[in-house]
Amino acid sequence: MTSPVDGISGALAALAPAPPVAGTAAPGAATGASGAGFAAALTTALDQLQATQSASDALAVQAATGDLRDVHDYMIAANEAKLATEMVVNVKNRAVEAFNEIMRMPV
């Protein structure tokens, strides 16, 4: 018999921190006053989003023309593109909120 705690620790082990994204600085690393590290990370993320959406669009064209062998490939690519777009929009909204909050701070 297993205890419920064993299931929880197994689930928590699956939530281990992900390795850093290629092209981004390690947490706490100094990137300079210019913010070049953030700009590079943002550019990389937007390029990956564009690639994901392009792959989804290509599979959609294949599905429309009847050349697609497995509809699951298109469904997976479409959902990946949708989730990536939602994430980018949420990050943008948080950045705008943070900027507005900083602008409201008294000097």
Secondary structure, DSSP 8 states (H G I E B T S, - for coil): ---HHHHHHHHHHHT------TTS--TT---TTTTHHHHHHHHHHHHHHHHHHHHHHHHHHHHHHT--S-HHHHHHHHHHHHHHHHHHHHHHHHHHHHHHHHHTS--
